[in-house]
């Protein structure tokens, strides 16, 4: 189970790096818990969604 947790943490760290997130609250990503990494990933994914910006197709 620990091996799966570490794989999940590494995957989330790699995804956050794609969003140009390297530190959060003066902590490196490798120092953060899995729960915090999941939260930061969801938050960045919602903020950087391609259909949420001006100029995207939106319902009127």
PDB file of N, CA, C and O in Angstrom:
ATOM      1  N   UNK A   1       0.827  -1.187   0.000  1.00  0.00           N
ATOM      2  CA  UNK A   1       0.000   0.000   0.000  1.00  0.00           C
ATOM      3  C   UNK A   1       0.874   1.255   0.000  1.00  0.00           C
ATOM      4  O   UNK A   1       0.548   2.239  -0.664  1.00  0.00           O
ATOM      5  N   UNK A   2       1.967   1.222   0.734  1.00  0.00           N
ATOM      6  CA  UNK A   2       2.856   2.383   0.795  1.00  0.00           C
ATOM      7  C   UNK A   2       3.456   2.685  -0.581  1.00  0.00           C
ATOM      8  O   UNK A   2       3.643   3.845  -0.947  1.00  0.00           O
ATOM      9  N   UNK A   3       3.753   1.631  -1.329  1.00  0.00           N
ATOM     10  CA  UNK A   3       4.318   1.808  -2.664  1.00  0.00           C
ATOM     11  C   UNK A   3       3.323   2.527  -3.574  1.00  0.00           C
ATOM     12  O   UNK A   3       3.711   3.399  -4.352  1.00  0.00           O
ATOM     13  N   UNK A   4       2.042   2.166  -3.479  1.00  0.00           N
ATOM     14  CA  UNK A   4       1.006   2.835  -4.272  1.00  0.00           C
ATOM     15  C   UNK A   4       0.855   4.293  -3.875  1.00  0.00           C
ATOM     16  O   UNK A   4       0.642   5.156  -4.727  1.00  0.00           O
ATOM     17  N   UNK A   5       0.966   4.569  -2.584  1.00  0.00           N
ATOM     18  CA  UNK A   5       0.869   5.938  -2.098  1.00  0.00           C
ATOM     19  C   UNK A   5       2.011   6.781  -2.645  1.00  0.00           C
ATOM     20  O   UNK A   5       1.804   7.919  -3.067  1.00  0.00           O
ATOM     21  N   UNK A   6       3.203   6.228  -2.635  1.00  0.00           N
ATOM     22  CA  UNK A   6       4.367   6.953  -3.154  1.00  0.00           C
ATOM     23  C   UNK A   6       4.252   7.177  -4.655  1.00  0.00           C
ATOM     24  O   UNK A   6       4.646   8.230  -5.157  1.00  0.00           O
ATOM     25  N   UNK A   7       3.716   6.196  -5.374  1.00  0.00           N
ATOM     26  CA  UNK A   7       3.502   6.370  -6.817  1.00  0.00           C
ATOM     27  C   UNK A   7       2.497   7.488  -7.073  1.00  0.00           C
ATOM     28  O   UNK A   7       2.690   8.311  -7.968  1.00  0.00           O
ATOM     29  N   UNK A   8       1.438   7.514  -6.293  1.00  0.00           N
ATOM     30  CA  UNK A   8       0.409   8.557  -6.437  1.00  0.00           C
ATOM     31  C   UNK A   8       0.997   9.933  -6.120  1.00  0.00           C
ATOM     32  O   UNK A   8       0.735  10.898  -6.837  1.00  0.00           O
ATOM     33  N   UNK A   9       1.785  10.026  -5.057  1.00  0.00           N
ATOM     34  CA  UNK A   9       2.424  11.294  -4.696  1.00  0.00           C
ATOM     35  C   UNK A   9       3.322  11.779  -5.832  1.00  0.00           C
ATOM     36  O   UNK A   9       3.283  12.954  -6.198  1.00  0.00           O
ATOM     37  N   UNK A  10       4.135  10.871  -6.394  1.00  0.00           N
ATOM     38  CA  UNK A  10       5.054  11.256  -7.469  1.00  0.00           C
ATOM     39  C   UNK A  10       4.293  11.699  -8.709  1.00  0.00           C
ATOM     40  O   UNK A  10       4.695  12.649  -9.381  1.00  0.00           O
ATOM     41  N   UNK A  11       3.201  11.018  -9.015  1.00  0.00           N
ATOM     42  CA  UNK A  11       2.388  11.403 -10.174  1.00  0.00           C
ATOM     43  C   UNK A  11       1.795  12.801  -9.979  1.00  0.00           C
ATOM     44  O   UNK A  11       1.801  13.610 -10.907  1.00  0.00           O
ATOM     45  N   UNK A  12       1.288  13.085  -8.792  1.00  0.00           N
ATOM     46  CA  UNK A  12       0.733  14.405  -8.507  1.00  0.00           C
ATOM     47  C   UNK A  12       1.811  15.487  -8.550  1.00  0.00           C
ATOM     48  O   UNK A  12       1.568  16.590  -9.040  1.00  0.00           O
ATOM     49  N   UNK A  13       2.983  15.174  -8.045  1.00  0.00           N
ATOM     50  CA  UNK A  13       4.092  16.133  -8.099  1.00  0.00           C
ATOM     51  C   UNK A  13       4.438  16.450  -9.546  1.00  0.00           C
ATOM     52  O   UNK A  13       4.638  17.613  -9.895  1.00  0.00           O
ATOM     53  N   UNK A  14       4.511  15.436 -10.382  1.00  0.00           N
ATOM     54  CA  UNK A  14       4.807  15.654 -11.801  1.00  0.00           C
ATOM     55  C   UNK A  14       3.722  16.485 -12.482  1.00  0.00           C
ATOM     56  O   UNK A  14       4.028  17.349 -13.304  1.00  0.00           O
ATOM     57  N   UNK A  15       2.469  16.231 -12.148  1.00  0.00           N
ATOM     58  CA  UNK A  15       1.374  17.009 -12.731  1.00  0.00           C
ATOM     59  C   UNK A  15       1.413  18.463 -12.264  1.00  0.00           C
ATOM     60  O   UNK A  15       1.153  19.374 -13.051  1.00  0.00           O
ATOM     61  N   UNK A  16       1.732  18.683 -11.000  1.00  0.00           N
ATOM     62  CA  UNK A  16       1.831  20.053 -10.493  1.00  0.00           C
ATOM     63  C   UNK A  16       2.992  20.800 -11.137  1.00  0.00           C
ATOM     64  O   UNK A  16       2.897  22.003 -11.380  1.00  0.00           O
ATOM     65  N   UNK A  17       4.075  20.103 -11.412  1.00  0.00           N
ATOM     66  CA  UNK A  17       5.199  20.738 -12.096  1.00  0.00           C
ATOM     67  C   UNK A  17       4.784  21.181 -13.493  1.00  0.00           C
ATOM     68  O   UNK A  17       5.256  22.208 -13.981  1.00  0.00           O
ATOM     69  N   UNK A  18       3.910  20.424 -14.137  1.00  0.00           N
ATOM     70  CA  UNK A  18       3.387  20.837 -15.443  1.00  0.00           C
ATOM     71  C   UNK A  18       2.597  22.148 -15.347  1.00  0.00           C
ATOM     72  O   UNK A  18       2.535  22.913 -16.310  1.00  0.00           O
ATOM     73  N   UNK A  19       2.003  22.396 -14.193  1.00  0.00           N
ATOM     74  CA  UNK A  19       1.295  23.656 -13.939  1.00  0.00           C
ATOM     75  C   UNK A  19       2.249  24.741 -13.425  1.00  0.00           C
ATOM     76  O   UNK A  19       1.804  25.812 -13.012  1.00  0.00           O
ATOM     77  N   UNK A  20       3.551  24.467 -13.450  1.00  0.00           N
ATOM     78  CA  UNK A  20       4.583  25.384 -12.953  1.00  0.00           C
ATOM     79  C   UNK A  20       4.447  25.666 -11.461  1.00  0.00           C
ATOM     80  O   UNK A  20       4.728  26.774 -11.003  1.00  0.00           O
ATOM     81  N   UNK A  21       4.018  24.670 -10.716  1.00  0.00           N
ATOM     82  CA  UNK A  21       3.946  24.773  -9.261  1.00  0.00           C
ATOM     83  C   UNK A  21       5.118  23.969  -8.710  1.00  0.00           C
ATOM     84  O   UNK A  21       5.206  22.759  -8.921  1.00  0.00           O
ATOM     85  N   UNK A  22       6.010  24.647  -8.004  1.00  0.00           N
ATOM     86  CA  UNK A  22       7.185  23.990  -7.442  1.00  0.00           C
ATOM     87  C   UNK A  22       7.205  24.062  -5.925  1.00  0.00           C
ATOM     88  O   UNK A  22       7.794  23.210  -5.261  1.00  0.00           O
ATOM     89  N   UNK A  23       6.558  25.083  -5.383  1.00  0.00           N
ATOM     90  CA  UNK A  23       6.505  25.287  -3.938  1.00  0.00           C
ATOM     91  C   UNK A  23       5.110  25.777  -3.582  1.00  0.00           C
ATOM     92  O   UNK A  23       4.429  26.400  -4.398  1.00  0.00           O
ATOM     93  N   UNK A  24       4.701  25.494  -2.374  1.00  0.00           N
ATOM     94  CA  UNK A  24       3.434  25.996  -1.863  1.00  0.00           C
ATOM     95  C   UNK A  24       3.625  26.297  -0.393  1.00  0.00           C
ATOM     96  O   UNK A  24       4.036  25.430   0.378  1.00  0.00           O
ATOM     97  N   UNK A  25       3.327  27.527  -0.004  1.00  0.00           N
ATOM     98  CA  UNK A  25       3.495  27.947   1.397  1.00  0.00           C
ATOM     99  C   UNK A  25       4.904  27.649   1.909  1.00  0.00           C
ATOM    100  O   UNK A  25       5.076  27.129   3.012  1.00  0.00           O
ATOM    101  N   UNK A  26       5.899  27.980   1.103  1.00  0.00           N
ATOM    102  CA  UNK A  26       7.316  27.780   1.432  1.00  0.00           C
ATOM    103  C   UNK A  26       7.690  26.324   1.667  1.00  0.00           C
ATOM    104  O   UNK A  26       8.675  26.039   2.348  1.00  0.00           O
ATOM    105  N   UNK A  27       6.919  25.407   1.114  1.00  0.00           N
ATOM    106  CA  UNK A  27       7.240  23.981   1.205  1.00  0.00           C
ATOM    107  C   UNK A  27       7.456  23.445  -0.201  1.00  0.00           C
ATOM    108  O   UNK A  27       6.707  23.769  -1.123  1.00  0.00           O
ATOM    109  N   UNK A  28       8.482  22.625  -0.357  1.00  0.00           N
ATOM    110  CA  UNK A  28       8.697  21.932  -1.616  1.00  0.00           C
ATOM    111  C   UNK A  28       7.589  20.882  -1.775  1.00  0.00           C
ATOM    112  O   UNK A  28       7.017  20.417  -0.789  1.00  0.00           O
ATOM    113  N   UNK A  29       7.299  20.520  -3.014  1.00  0.00           N
ATOM    114  CA  UNK A  29       6.236  19.538  -3.253  1.00  0.00           C
ATOM    115  C   UNK A  29       6.542  18.200  -2.579  1.00  0.00           C
ATOM    116  O   UNK A  29       5.625  17.530  -2.103  1.00  0.00           O
ATOM    117  N   UNK A  30       7.796  17.807  -2.534  1.00  0.00           N
ATOM    118  CA  UNK A  30       8.161  16.525  -1.929  1.00  0.00           C
ATOM    119  C   UNK A  30       7.933  16.503  -0.422  1.00  0.00           C
ATOM    120  O   UNK A  30       7.903  15.432   0.184  1.00  0.00           O
ATOM    121  N   UNK A  31       7.773  17.675   0.187  1.00  0.00           N
ATOM    122  CA  UNK A  31       7.551  17.752   1.628  1.00  0.00           C
ATOM    123  C   UNK A  31       6.064  17.718   1.985  1.00  0.00           C
ATOM    124  O   UNK A  31       5.716  17.615   3.161  1.00  0.00           O
ATOM    125  N   UNK A  32       5.198  17.801   0.999  1.00  0.00           N
ATOM    126  CA  UNK A  32       3.756  17.894   1.242  1.00  0.00           C
ATOM    127  C   UNK A  32       3.136  16.509   1.359  1.00  0.00           C
ATOM    128  O   UNK A  32       3.649  15.533   0.812  1.00  0.00           O
ATOM    129  N   UNK A  33       2.022  16.444   2.083  1.00  0.00           N
ATOM    130  CA  UNK A  33       1.291  15.183   2.235  1.00  0.00           C
ATOM    131  C   UNK A  33       0.513  14.871   0.962  1.00  0.00           C
ATOM    132  O   UNK A  33       0.300  15.745   0.121  1.00  0.00           O
ATOM    133  N   UNK A  34       0.098  13.637   0.835  1.00  0.00           N
ATOM    134  CA  UNK A  34      -0.687  13.220  -0.322  1.00  0.00           C
ATOM    135  C   UNK A  34      -1.996  14.015  -0.390  1.00  0.00           C
ATOM    136  O   UNK A  34      -2.407  14.436  -1.472  1.00  0.00           O
ATOM    137  N   UNK A  35      -2.636  14.218   0.729  1.00  0.00           N
ATOM    138  CA  UNK A  35      -3.900  14.964   0.768  1.00  0.00           C
ATOM    139  C   UNK A  35      -3.706  16.391   0.263  1.00  0.00           C
ATOM    140  O   UNK A  35      -4.512  16.893  -0.521  1.00  0.00           O
ATOM    141  N   UNK A  36      -2.644  17.035   0.711  1.00  0.00           N
ATOM    142  CA  UNK A  36      -2.366  18.409   0.292  1.00  0.00           C
ATOM    143  C   UNK A  36      -2.017  18.465  -1.193  1.00  0.00           C
ATOM    144  O   UNK A  36      -2.431  19.390  -1.891  1.00  0.00           O
ATOM    145  N   UNK A  37      -1.268  17.492  -1.675  1.00  0.00           N
ATOM    146  CA  UNK A  37      -0.932  17.433  -3.099  1.00  0.00           C
ATOM    147  C   UNK A  37      -2.191  17.261  -3.945  1.00  0.00           C
ATOM    148  O   UNK A  37      -2.336  17.904  -4.985  1.00  0.00           O
ATOM    149  N   UNK A  38      -3.099  16.396  -3.502  1.00  0.00           N
ATOM    150  CA  UNK A  38      -4.355  16.198  -4.236  1.00  0.00           C
ATOM    151  C   UNK A  38      -5.171  17.483  -4.268  1.00  0.00           C
ATOM    152  O   UNK A  38      -5.745  17.829  -5.300  1.00  0.00           O
ATOM    153  N   UNK A  39      -5.226  18.187  -3.149  1.00  0.00           N
ATOM    154  CA  UNK A  39      -5.955  19.449  -3.080  1.00  0.00           C
ATOM    155  C   UNK A  39      -5.352  20.474  -4.036  1.00  0.00           C
ATOM    156  O   UNK A  39      -6.082  21.127  -4.783  1.00  0.00           O
ATOM    157  N   UNK A  40      -4.052  20.619  -4.021  1.00  0.00           N
ATOM    158  CA  UNK A  40      -3.380  21.593  -4.892  1.00  0.00           C
ATOM    159  C   UNK A  40      -3.567  21.234  -6.360  1.00  0.00           C
ATOM    160  O   UNK A  40      -3.739  22.120  -7.198  1.00  0.00           O
ATOM    161  N   UNK A  41      -3.534  19.953  -6.675  1.00  0.00           N
ATOM    162  CA  UNK A  41      -3.756  19.542  -8.063  1.00  0.00           C
ATOM    163  C   UNK A  41      -5.169  19.895  -8.524  1.00  0.00           C
ATOM    164  O   UNK A  41      -5.347  20.448  -9.610  1.00  0.00           O
ATOM    165  N   UNK A  42      -6.173  19.576  -7.704  1.00  0.00           N
ATOM    166  CA  UNK A  42      -7.550  19.908  -8.070  1.00  0.00           C
ATOM    167  C   UNK A  42      -7.732  21.414  -8.229  1.00  0.00           C
ATOM    168  O   UNK A  42      -8.395  21.872  -9.160  1.00  0.00           O
ATOM    169  N   UNK A  43      -7.145  22.173  -7.321  1.00  0.00           N
ATOM    170  CA  UNK A  43      -7.261  23.629  -7.367  1.00  0.00           C
ATOM    171  C   UNK A  43      -6.616  24.186  -8.641  1.00  0.00           C
ATOM    172  O   UNK A  43      -7.210  25.040  -9.300  1.00  0.00           O
ATOM    173  N   UNK A  44      -5.446  23.733  -8.992  1.00  0.00           N
ATOM    174  CA  UNK A  44      -4.761  24.201 -10.196  1.00  0.00           C
ATOM    175  C   UNK A  44      -5.452  23.736 -11.458  1.00  0.00           C
ATOM    176  O   UNK A  44      -5.501  24.459 -12.453  1.00  0.00           O
ATOM    177  N   UNK A  45      -5.984  22.535 -11.416  1.00  0.00           N
ATOM    178  CA  UNK A  45      -6.691  22.009 -12.592  1.00  0.00           C
ATOM    179  C   UNK A  45      -7.924  22.859 -12.887  1.00  0.00           C
ATOM    180  O   UNK A  45      -8.202  23.159 -14.048  1.00  0.00           O
ATOM    181  N   UNK A  46      -8.666  23.251 -11.852  1.00  0.00           N
ATOM    182  CA  UNK A  46      -9.846  24.094 -12.049  1.00  0.00           C
ATOM    183  C   UNK A  46      -9.475  25.499 -12.500  1.00  0.00           C
ATOM    184  O   UNK A  46     -10.160  26.076 -13.344  1.00  0.00           O
ATOM    185  N   UNK A  47      -8.409  26.055 -11.953  1.00  0.00           N
ATOM    186  CA  UNK A  47      -7.986  27.400 -12.318  1.00  0.00           C
ATOM    187  C   UNK A  47      -7.455  27.472 -13.740  1.00  0.00           C
ATOM    188  O   UNK A  47      -7.608  28.497 -14.404  1.00  0.00           O
ATOM    189  N   UNK A  48      -6.845  26.419 -14.209  1.00  0.00           N
ATOM    190  CA  UNK A  48      -6.194  26.419 -15.509  1.00  0.00           C
ATOM    191  C   UNK A  48      -6.992  25.676 -16.567  1.00  0.00           C
ATOM    192  O   UNK A  48      -6.446  25.293 -17.601  1.00  0.00           O
ATOM    193  N   UNK A  49      -8.258  25.472 -16.322  1.00  0.00           N
ATOM    194  CA  UNK A  49      -9.095  24.755 -17.285  1.00  0.00           C
ATOM    195  C   UNK A  49      -9.213  25.580 -18.556  1.00  0.00           C
ATOM    196  O   UNK A  49      -9.468  26.782 -18.473  1.00  0.00           O
ATOM    197  N   UNK A  50      -9.036  24.978 -19.741  1.00  0.00           N
ATOM    198  CA  UNK A  50      -9.020  25.754 -20.986  1.00  0.00           C
ATOM    199  C   UNK A  50     -10.357  26.386 -21.356  1.00  0.00           C
ATOM    200  O   UNK A  50     -10.388  27.314 -22.165  1.00  0.00           O
ATOM    201  N   UNK A  51     -11.454  25.913 -20.788  1.00  0.00           N
ATOM    202  CA  UNK A  51     -12.755  26.462 -21.141  1.00  0.00           C
ATOM    203  C   UNK A  51     -13.248  27.493 -20.137  1.00  0.00           C
ATOM    204  O   UNK A  51     -14.375  27.971 -20.263  1.00  0.00           O
ATOM    205  N   UNK A  52     -12.456  27.843 -19.165  1.00  0.00           N
ATOM    206  CA  UNK A  52     -12.894  28.768 -18.132  1.00  0.00           C
ATOM    207  C   UNK A  52     -12.426  30.195 -18.342  1.00  0.00           C
ATOM    208  O   UNK A  52     -12.767  31.070 -17.546  1.00  0.00           O
ATOM    209  N   UNK A  53     -11.669  30.451 -19.369  1.00  0.00           N
ATOM    210  CA  UNK A  53     -11.105  31.773 -19.607  1.00  0.00           C
ATOM    211  C   UNK A  53     -11.968  32.574 -20.575  1.00  0.00           C
ATOM    212  O   UNK A  53     -12.866  32.034 -21.219  1.00  0.00           O
ATOM    213  N   UNK A  54     -11.685  33.855 -20.665  1.00  0.00           N
ATOM    214  CA  UNK A  54     -12.354  34.696 -21.646  1.00  0.00           C
ATOM    215  C   UNK A  54     -11.943  34.230 -23.044  1.00  0.00           C
ATOM    216  O   UNK A  54     -10.810  33.794 -23.247  1.00  0.00           O
ATOM    217  N   UNK A  55     -12.853  34.322 -23.994  1.00  0.00           N
ATOM    218  CA  UNK A  55     -12.572  33.914 -25.346  1.00  0.00           C
ATOM    219  C   UNK A  55     -12.893  32.466 -25.614  1.00  0.00           C
ATOM    220  O   UNK A  55     -12.827  32.025 -26.762  1.00  0.00           O
ATOM    221  N   UNK A  56     -13.240  31.713 -24.589  1.00  0.00           N
ATOM    222  CA  UNK A  56     -13.608  30.326 -24.801  1.00  0.00           C
ATOM    223  C   UNK A  56     -15.094  30.252 -25.104  1.00  0.00           C
ATOM    224  O   UNK A  56     -15.822  31.225 -24.906  1.00  0.00           O
ATOM    225  N   UNK A  57     -15.533  29.131 -25.570  1.00  0.00           N
ATOM    226  CA  UNK A  57     -16.937  28.926 -25.876  1.00  0.00           C
ATOM    227  C   UNK A  57     -17.704  28.840 -24.556  1.00  0.00           C
ATOM    228  O   UNK A  57     -17.386  28.009 -23.706  1.00  0.00           O
ATOM    229  N   UNK A  58     -18.711  29.693 -24.386  1.00  0.00           N
ATOM    230  CA  UNK A  58     -19.491  29.694 -23.160  1.00  0.00           C
ATOM    231  C   UNK A  58     -20.972  29.808 -23.515  1.00  0.00           C
ATOM    232  O   UNK A  58     -21.348  30.400 -24.527  1.00  0.00           O
ATOM    233  N   UNK A  59     -21.794  29.224 -22.654  1.00  0.00           N
ATOM    234  CA  UNK A  59     -23.232  29.319 -22.839  1.00  0.00           C
ATOM    235  C   UNK A  59     -23.714  30.700 -22.452  1.00  0.00           C
ATOM    236  O   UNK A  59     -23.235  31.285 -21.481  1.00  0.00           O
ATOM    237  N   UNK A  60     -24.669  31.223 -23.219  1.00  0.00           N
ATOM    238  CA  UNK A  60     -25.228  32.552 -22.930  1.00  0.00           C
ATOM    239  C   UNK A  60     -26.635  32.397 -22.410  1.00  0.00           C
ATOM    240  O   UNK A  60     -27.293  33.391 -22.104  1.00  0.00           O
TER     241      UNK A  60
END
